[in-house]
Structure formats: C-alpha cells, structure tokens
C-alpha cells in the first residue's frame, strides 16, 4: 500500500526541516483478526507552516482515497489548537 510510504516521506521531510513533529501509531488487534490503526501526528507551528507551503492544508495534501478500495474505513481529520 502507498500510505506508509507517504507517511514516512512526510514525517522525514518535516523532521529534516528542524521542526517539532510527534507521531503516535496505535494498533489494536481483536480476537477475530480485525483491528484498528490510528495515527496521530502533532506538528508545531513551524512544521505546520512548512507542510502547508503553497496554501494547501495538510488534510488536502495527504491522499488516502485509495484506502477504502482496499477495505479500510477512514475516520475524519481532526485539527487541534
């Protein structure tokens, strides 16, 4: 799948710019073999500005639209303050 590569690239680029980025990946597996993966990425103001260069929001630049075709269910983006 493409999403891990996109996430790794995004985090690497932000890391190389010297900005503060915290990434938390949580994987919950159920007895029936199903599970949930949640990824939380927290960016400081400098990292967010670098990620949104060109005027696009981060939510619009990371493409996840191929995941539902592979059986994934996506939650909504939430922007903190």
N, C-alpha and C positions, 0 to 999 in steps of 0.2 A: 504494500500500500504506500501511497505517496505521503500521507500526513506525518509519519515520523520524520521523514526527510525534511519536510517543510518546517516542522517544529525545530529540529536540530539546527537547520540553517538560520532560522530566525533568532534563536537563542544565541548561536555563535556570533552572528553579526552584532547583536546588541551587546554581547559580552566584550567583543573586540573594540567597541567604541568607548569603553570605560564607564558605562552607565551601570546602575544597580538594577539587577533583574533577579527575582526569586521565582523558581519554578518548583511546583509540587505536583507529583504524579501519584494518584491513588488508584489502586486496583483492588476491587472487591470481587472475589470469586464465590459463587454459590454452589451448593452441593450438586445441583442438577447440571453443572457445567457452564451455566450462563454467568454473566458478571457485568460489572460496571467499571469503566475507566473514567476518571475525572482528572483534568489538568487545570491547574491554577497558575497563571503567570501574573506576577506583580511587577510593574515597571515604575521606576521613579520618573519624575517629570522630564529629566533629560533623556532617558531611554524612550519614553513615550513620544517625545518630540522627534527623536531620530527615527522611530518606527513609522511615524505619520508624516514623514517628509513627502512633499508632493500634494499634501492636502487630503489624502485618503485616510480614513480611520483604520485602525488595526483590524477591527472586525471585518472590514471590507477587503483587506489585502490578503488575509489567510484564507485560502479556499478549502472548504470542507465539503462542498456539494457532491463529491463523488462517494463519500462515506455511506450515505443512506442506500445507495445502489448495492453496496456490499453488506447490507444488513445492519448497519449501525443506526442507532437512534441518537440524535443530537439534541442537547439542551440549548437554551438561549445564552447568548453572550451576556455577561453582566459587567458593567463598568463600575468600579469602586470610586471612592472620592479621595 
